[in-house]
Amino acid sequence: MGERTANVVPGDIGETIESLASTIHSRRDASAETSYTKRLLDGNEDELLKKLAEESSEVIMAAKDRDHDHIRYEAADLVYHLLVTLERYGVGVDELAGELDARMR
């Protein structure tokens, strides 16, 4: 587990997801030598998928421990890796939103 983030304040999830997705998309033009995101986008597919599974498991374990801050921390890692996965496979966050909206009807 990484070091927990200090002084977290509530934010706007829509703005945050849009901004993060945009940043991830922009990493397509980055150097793989300097960008972890670029390596996940273009590297070995299994490495990204393993990372997604790992982060999912870490959220589960944090939830089992009922550790609020740890859950938040690991959920952020999971969302980041999920957004990288969506970018890698060409699924936009607008499509994800549409899928979720359709399920609420």
C-alpha positions as CSV (number, residue, x, y, z in Angstrom):
1,M,0.0,0.0,0.0
2,G,1.2,3.5,-0.8
3,E,1.3,6.4,1.6
4,R,-2.1,7.7,2.4
5,T,-3.0,11.1,1.0
6,A,-3.2,13.9,3.6
7,N,-5.7,16.7,3.8
8,V,-8.3,15.2,1.4
9,V,-11.3,17.5,0.8
10,P,-14.5,16.7,-1.0
11,G,-14.5,17.3,-4.8
12,D,-16.8,17.2,-7.8
13,I,-16.6,13.6,-9.1
14,G,-17.7,14.5,-12.6
15,E,-15.1,17.2,-13.0
16,T,-12.4,15.0,-11.5
17,I,-13.2,12.0,-13.7
18,E,-13.3,14.2,-16.8
19,S,-10.0,15.8,-16.0
20,L,-8.3,12.5,-15.1
21,A,-9.6,10.9,-18.3
22,S,-8.3,13.9,-20.3
23,T,-4.9,13.6,-18.7
24,I,-4.8,9.9,-19.4
25,H,-5.7,10.5,-23.0
26,S,-3.0,13.1,-23.3
27,R,-0.4,10.6,-22.1
28,R,-0.8,8.8,-25.5
29,D,1.8,11.3,-26.8
30,A,4.1,11.0,-23.8
31,S,7.4,9.0,-23.7
32,A,7.1,5.5,-22.2
33,E,10.4,6.2,-20.5
34,T,8.9,9.0,-18.4
35,S,5.2,8.1,-18.2
36,Y,3.7,5.2,-16.2
37,T,0.4,5.9,-17.9
38,K,1.9,5.6,-21.4
39,R,3.5,2.3,-20.4
40,L,0.1,1.0,-19.3
41,L,-1.6,2.2,-22.4
42,D,0.9,0.7,-24.9
43,G,2.7,-1.9,-23.0
44,N,2.0,-5.5,-22.3
45,E,-1.8,-5.9,-22.0
46,D,-1.5,-8.4,-19.2
47,E,0.4,-5.9,-17.0
48,L,-2.5,-3.5,-17.1
49,L,-5.1,-6.2,-16.5
50,K,-3.1,-7.6,-13.6
51,K,-2.8,-4.1,-12.1
52,L,-6.6,-3.7,-12.5
53,A,-7.2,-7.0,-10.6
54,E,-4.7,-6.0,-7.9
55,E,-6.3,-2.7,-7.3
56,S,-9.7,-4.3,-7.1
57,S,-8.4,-6.8,-4.5
58,E,-6.9,-4.0,-2.5
59,V,-10.3,-2.2,-2.3
60,I,-11.9,-5.4,-1.1
61,M,-9.2,-5.9,1.6
62,A,-9.5,-2.3,2.7
63,A,-13.3,-2.7,2.9
64,K,-12.9,-5.9,4.9
65,D,-10.7,-3.9,7.4
66,R,-13.4,-1.2,7.5
67,D,-10.7,1.4,7.1
68,H,-12.3,4.5,5.6
69,D,-9.1,6.3,4.5
70,H,-7.6,3.1,3.1
71,I,-10.8,2.4,1.1
72,R,-10.7,5.9,-0.4
73,Y,-7.0,5.6,-1.2
74,E,-7.3,2.2,-2.9
75,A,-10.6,3.2,-4.7
76,A,-8.7,6.1,-6.3
77,D,-6.0,3.7,-7.5
78,L,-8.8,1.4,-8.9
79,V,-10.5,4.3,-10.7
80,Y,-7.3,5.5,-12.2
81,H,-6.4,2.0,-13.6
82,L,-10.0,1.5,-14.8
83,L,-9.8,4.8,-16.7
84,V,-6.5,3.7,-18.2
85,T,-8.2,0.5,-19.2
86,L,-11.1,2.3,-20.8
87,E,-8.7,4.6,-22.7
88,R,-6.6,1.6,-23.9
89,Y,-9.7,-0.1,-25.4
90,G,-11.3,3.1,-26.8
91,V,-14.2,3.3,-24.3
92,G,-14.9,7.0,-23.5
93,V,-16.1,8.2,-20.2
94,D,-19.1,9.6,-22.0
95,E,-20.0,6.1,-23.1
96,L,-19.5,4.8,-19.5
97,A,-21.8,7.6,-18.3
98,G,-24.4,6.6,-21.0
99,E,-24.2,3.0,-19.9
100,L,-24.7,3.9,-16.2
101,D,-27.6,6.3,-17.2
102,A,-29.3,3.6,-19.2
103,R,-29.2,1.3,-16.2
104,M,-31.0,3.9,-14.0
105,R,-34.0,4.1,-16.3
